[in-house]
Amino acid sequence: MQWQIVLALAIAIPIIIFPAVFIWYMNIKGLRESIRKAREQQQIRETELRKEEKVHELAHTGWQYIDAYLSSSVEGTNGRRTTEDASHN
């Protein structure tokens, strides 16, 4: 090859390859960013679900406590409250 062709290739190849490499870099960077955001959102959703489970569990436990309290206060009256029971509350 003549030196003119080698010089032309040495100048043309980086000019042609640089935009392709730059676009490839931006695509990879975008993919990494979207994966990171998706993981953050998944962690947020999991945290919210855990909170909802705890609230549900506490609410369920609370109703059990209320049912137990009411059933223990009504046991002696066959399900009916007397005026005497109402005056003690």
C-alpha positions as CSV (number, residue, x, y, z in Angstrom):
1,M,0.0,0.0,0.0
2,Q,1.1,3.5,-0.6
3,W,1.5,5.8,2.3
4,Q,-1.4,8.0,1.1
5,I,-3.9,5.1,1.5
6,V,-2.5,4.2,4.9
7,L,-2.8,7.8,6.0
8,A,-6.3,8.0,4.7
9,L,-7.3,4.8,6.6
10,A,-5.6,6.0,9.7
11,I,-7.7,9.2,9.6
12,A,-11.0,7.7,8.4
13,I,-11.2,4.7,10.7
14,P,-11.3,6.7,14.0
15,I,-13.8,9.2,12.4
16,I,-16.1,6.3,11.4
17,I,-15.7,4.2,14.6
18,F,-15.9,7.0,17.2
19,P,-19.7,7.7,16.7
20,A,-20.5,4.0,16.7
21,V,-18.6,3.5,19.9
22,F,-20.1,6.6,21.5
23,I,-23.7,5.4,20.6
24,W,-22.9,1.9,22.0
25,Y,-21.6,3.5,25.2
26,M,-24.8,5.6,25.6
27,N,-26.9,2.5,25.1
28,I,-25.0,0.5,27.7
29,K,-25.2,3.4,30.1
30,G,-29.0,3.7,29.5
31,L,-29.5,0.0,30.1
32,R,-27.5,0.1,33.4
33,E,-29.5,3.1,34.5
34,S,-32.9,1.5,33.7
35,I,-31.8,-1.7,35.5
36,R,-30.8,0.3,38.6
37,K,-34.1,2.2,38.6
38,A,-36.1,-1.0,38.2
39,R,-34.2,-2.6,41.2
40,E,-34.9,0.5,43.3
41,Q,-38.6,0.4,42.4
42,Q,-38.7,-3.3,43.2
43,Q,-37.2,-2.7,46.6
44,I,-39.7,0.1,47.3
45,R,-42.6,-2.2,46.3
46,E,-41.2,-5.0,48.6
47,T,-40.9,-2.6,51.5
48,E,-44.5,-1.4,50.9
49,L,-45.8,-5.0,50.8
50,R,-44.0,-5.8,54.0
51,K,-45.6,-2.7,55.7
52,E,-49.0,-3.8,54.4
53,E,-48.5,-7.3,55.7
54,K,-47.6,-5.9,59.1
55,V,-50.6,-3.6,59.1
56,H,-52.9,-6.5,58.1
57,E,-51.3,-8.7,60.8
58,L,-51.7,-6.0,63.4
59,A,-55.2,-5.2,62.4
60,H,-56.1,-8.9,62.5
61,T,-54.5,-9.3,65.9
62,G,-56.4,-6.2,67.1
63,W,-59.7,-7.6,66.0
64,Q,-58.9,-10.9,67.8
65,Y,-58.1,-8.9,70.9
66,I,-61.4,-7.0,70.6
67,D,-63.4,-10.2,70.0
68,A,-61.7,-11.9,73.0
69,Y,-62.5,-8.9,75.2
70,L,-66.1,-8.7,74.1
71,S,-66.7,-12.5,74.5
72,S,-65.1,-12.5,78.0
73,S,-67.3,-9.6,79.1
74,V,-70.5,-11.2,77.7
75,E,-69.9,-14.9,78.8
76,G,-71.9,-14.7,82.0
77,T,-75.0,-13.2,80.4
78,N,-75.6,-15.7,77.5
79,G,-74.8,-13.0,75.0
80,R,-76.9,-10.3,76.6
81,R,-75.6,-7.4,78.5
82,T,-77.4,-6.2,81.6
83,T,-77.7,-2.7,82.9
84,E,-75.3,-3.6,85.7
85,D,-72.6,-4.6,83.1
86,A,-73.2,-1.3,81.2
87,S,-72.8,0.8,84.3
88,H,-69.3,-0.7,85.0
89,N,-68.0,0.3,81.6
